[in-house]
Amino acid sequence: MKKYDVVIVGAGPAGMTASIYAIRANMSVLMLDKLAPGGQMVNTNEIENYTGTGKINGAELSMQMYEHTQELGVEFDYKTVLDIKDNGETKTIRCEEDDTTIEARTVILATGTIPRRLGIPGEDAFAGSGISWCAICDGAQYRDKNVVVIGGGNSAVEESIYLAGITTSLTIVTMFDLTADPKACDQLRAMPNVTIYPYQDVLEFTGDTALDGVRFKSTQEDGTERHVKCDGVFEYIGLMPTSDCFQHLGILDDFGFIKVNDEMQTAVKGIYGAGDITVKKLRQIVTACSDGAIAANSAAKYVESIRG
Ligand SMILES: Cc1cc2nc3c(=O)[nH]c(=O)nc-3n(C[C@H](O)[C@H](O)[C@H](O)COP(=O)(O)OP(=O)(O)OC[C@H]3O[C@@H](n4cnc5c(N)ncnc54)[C@H](O)[C@@H]3O)c2cc1C
């Protein structure tokens, strides 16, 4: 069985950048993803803060990064990784498809995050048919309709600007005030069809057979309860790490993010973390790319050391 110098799990910006640095360090590289390369970028409408590209659509940036990996000859496969075993100088990666097993000297874990859910009444009933976590995928259904966005961080505000441009009304309901980049907040506040309710607890999604509104209550002294009618809801309330299959390796913090040092090395020799899945302060494309580059550089040095 072929043993790769490095297997990269996840082909978001962290994984793809790691693959570029790894192959340029003369390592044999296999990059795996259960979905199309790009990670969360695929579902992002407009990216305005990635150095050098100017304003760019997320799917387009994903394609540019993927083409770059292919120009350099990175091997890519669609696989869902279920388990990673550490056998010292060999790591075994087990995948769902045909119960495949792959061997590698090092592994870079770049599996990112998935959206957090509120866990309130009505959420399960309307998930995917009224409630969405992806404006770029589902936003077009709500053209000229009324939409509520839950959340006030960067993702919520950026996606609200896009949604407000196509919907009749957009209402933001958020636990605190808007916490996104000030420029984006100003842009959103200036849009004529936007209403913002800060300091709210979302209580329930309402509707019989279809979603018809959101009930929420002020966390301020007055405690006013409101019901806003809408055709669709987009939730942007934070991210959960995609790390279930690495739990047994003992490399996670209490919240499920991978603990790494400044070389992106985990507590297990030869296993590295990169991107949103790691413990970090700023989860963005540019920081994911940076992590990927560092992880690949560290992996290359380790492979060199065990080869002697
Ligand atoms: C709505 C939204 C808007 C955003 N806008 C911006 C922006 O404007 N600018 C910016 O810089 N950042 C933005 N971000 C953040 C940015 O997208 C992330 O920081 C970045 O994508 C993280 O990259 P990553 O490679 O670490 O993880 P991800 O992009 O999450 O990629 C992880 C990949 O791993 C794969 N994977 C997971 N588990 C497995 C498994 N078991 N087996 C195989 N594959 C697996 C996933 O399918 C995915 O492709 C936005 C995020 C969201 C949600």
The ligand as a Tripos MOL2 file, in Angstrom:
@<TRIPOS>MOLECULE
LIG
   53    58     1     0     0
SMALL
NO_CHARGES

@<TRIPOS>ATOM
      1 C1        -21.3630   32.8040    5.6890 C.3       1 LIG1
      2 C2        -19.8850   32.9690    5.8630 C.ar      1 LIG1
      3 C3        -19.2380   34.0590    5.3100 C.ar      1 LIG1
      4 C4        -17.8410   34.2170    5.4620 C.ar      1 LIG1
      5 N1        -17.2410   35.3110    4.9070 N.ar      1 LIG1
      6 C5        -15.8910   35.4510    5.0020 C.ar      1 LIG1
      7 C6        -15.2150   36.5540    4.3920 C.ar      1 LIG1
      8 O1        -15.8430   37.4080    3.7580 O.2       1 LIG1
      9 N2        -13.8680   36.6310    4.5280 N.ar      1 LIG1
     10 C7        -13.1310   35.7030    5.2220 C.ar      1 LIG1
     11 O2        -11.9150   35.8180    5.2710 O.2       1 LIG1
     12 N3        -13.7440   34.6590    5.8200 N.ar      1 LIG1
     13 C8        -15.1000   34.5090    5.7340 C.ar      1 LIG1
     14 N4        -15.7170   33.4390    6.3480 N.ar      1 LIG1
     15 C9        -14.8960   32.5030    7.1360 C.3       1 LIG1
     16 C10       -14.1170   31.5550    6.2290 C.3       1 LIG1
     17 O3        -14.9840   30.9960    5.2770 O.3       1 LIG1
     18 C11       -13.4570   30.4660    7.0830 C.3       1 LIG1
     19 O4        -12.6390   31.0690    8.0510 O.3       1 LIG1
     20 C12       -12.6100   29.5260    6.2260 C.3       1 LIG1
     21 O5        -13.3590   28.9330    5.1960 O.3       1 LIG1
     22 C13       -11.9920   28.4170    7.0990 C.3       1 LIG1
     23 O6        -11.2590   27.5770    6.2780 O.3       1 LIG1
     24 P1        -10.8990   26.0800    6.7030 P.3       1 LIG1
     25 O7        -10.1330   25.5300    5.5650 O.co2     1 LIG1
     26 O8        -10.2940   26.0840    8.0430 O.co2     1 LIG1
     27 O9        -12.2910   25.3150    6.8830 O.3       1 LIG1
     28 P2        -13.5400   25.1570    5.9320 P.3       1 LIG1
     29 O10       -13.6280   26.2260    4.9330 O.co2     1 LIG1
     30 O11       -14.6920   24.9580    6.8490 O.co2     1 LIG1
     31 O12       -13.2480   23.7820    5.1590 O.3       1 LIG1
     32 C14       -13.2320   22.5520    5.8220 C.3       1 LIG1
     33 C15       -13.4290   21.4310    4.8170 C.3       1 LIG1
     34 O13       -13.2650   20.1720    5.4980 O.3       1 LIG1
     35 C16       -14.1960   19.2440    4.9760 C.3       1 LIG1
     36 N5        -14.4250   18.1800    5.9570 N.ar      1 LIG1
     37 C17       -14.9260   18.3030    7.2250 C.ar      1 LIG1
     38 N6        -14.9590   17.1040    7.8400 N.ar      1 LIG1
     39 C18       -14.4580   16.2000    6.9600 C.ar      1 LIG1
     40 C19       -14.2640   14.7860    7.0210 C.ar      1 LIG1
     41 N7        -14.5360   14.0620    8.1180 N.pl3     1 LIG1
     42 N8        -13.7520   14.1610    5.9230 N.ar      1 LIG1
     43 C20       -13.4550   14.8770    4.7900 C.ar      1 LIG1
     44 N9        -13.6260   16.2240    4.6950 N.ar      1 LIG1
     45 C21       -14.1310   16.8730    5.7630 C.ar      1 LIG1
     46 C22       -15.4250   20.0890    4.7070 C.3       1 LIG1
     47 O14       -16.2700   19.4620    3.7510 O.3       1 LIG1
     48 C23       -14.8200   21.4010    4.2070 C.3       1 LIG1
     49 O15       -14.7100   21.4230    2.8020 O.3       1 LIG1
     50 C24       -17.0980   33.2620    6.1950 C.ar      1 LIG1
     51 C25       -17.7590   32.1490    6.7450 C.ar      1 LIG1
     52 C26       -19.1310   32.0010    6.6040 C.ar      1 LIG1
     53 C27       -19.8340   30.8060    7.2040 C.3       1 LIG1
@<TRIPOS>BOND
     1     1     2 1
     2     2     3 ar
     3     2    52 ar
     4     3     4 ar
     5     4     5 ar
     6     4    50 ar
     7     5     6 ar
     8     6     7 ar
     9     6    13 1
    10     7     8 2
    11     7     9 ar
    12     9    10 ar
    13    10    11 2
    14    10    12 ar
    15    12    13 ar
    16    13    14 ar
    17    14    15 1
    18    14    50 ar
    19    15    16 1
    20    16    17 1
    21    16    18 1
    22    18    19 1
    23    18    20 1
    24    20    21 1
    25    20    22 1
    26    22    23 1
    27    23    24 1
    28    24    25 2
    29    24    26 1
    30    24    27 1
    31    27    28 1
    32    28    29 2
    33    28    30 1
    34    28    31 1
    35    31    32 1
    36    32    33 1
    37    33    34 1
    38    33    48 1
    39    34    35 1
    40    35    36 1
    41    35    46 1
    42    36    37 ar
    43    36    45 ar
    44    37    38 ar
    45    38    39 ar
    46    39    40 ar
    47    39    45 ar
    48    40    41 1
    49    40    42 ar
    50    42    43 ar
    51    43    44 ar
    52    44    45 ar
    53    46    47 1
    54    46    48 1
    55    48    49 1
    56    50    51 ar
    57    51    52 ar
    58    52    53 1
@<TRIPOS>SUBSTRUCTURE
     1 LIG1         1 GROUP 0 **** ****
